[in-house]
């Protein structure tokens, strides 16, 4: 089995970076900030963009992590959790629930990505960019 692939969205700089995550450690902090408990995430990985960086510590409120589904769209783009995809005239958001990657449609229905025709899917955006 290969390593899991992720894209990480930096909310402050409004940019994605892509990584092959090797190790994730989550630590709940006891400090309160703006009425919310502070949560920190430490990631150790092989950074494809900046190889000299092998570990990042950050407040998870500033980043979102999206896992690769294992599928590519009709243009060869990797489909990640949180991506907006167009399929048969509908646009939906890819989510992981009920043990599978699924596409949530605007009409509140959903379809398993594994049951959809990949050649008809197209990544058209990301939920992170819509926030």
C-alpha positions, 0 to 999 in steps of 0.5 A: 500500500502506498502512502496517503496523499493530502493537500493542505489549505492555508487559510491565511495565505489562501493557498494549497500545498500538496504532501505525502503525509508520513505521520500526524500527531494531534495534541489538544491544548488547554489554552483558550483562544477566542472562547475556543480550545486551541488545537495543534497539529504536528505533521512530519512528512516529505514536503514536495514543494519545500524539501528542507521542511520536514515538520510543521506545528500549527494551530489547526484553525488556520489550515484544513487537510484534504485526503486524496480519494484515489480517483482522477477526473476526466482531465487527469486532476487528482480528486481530493476530499473537499473538492467541488466536482461537476458530474452530469450537470450537477456540482457537488462537494466530495466528503468522506462518510459512511466509509467511502468518499461521496459527492454531496449534491445541492439537493441533499442527496449523495453518490459514492465516488466509486460508483460514478463514471470518472471520465464524466467528473471534472474538478471545478473548485474547492470547498476551502476556496468557497469559505 
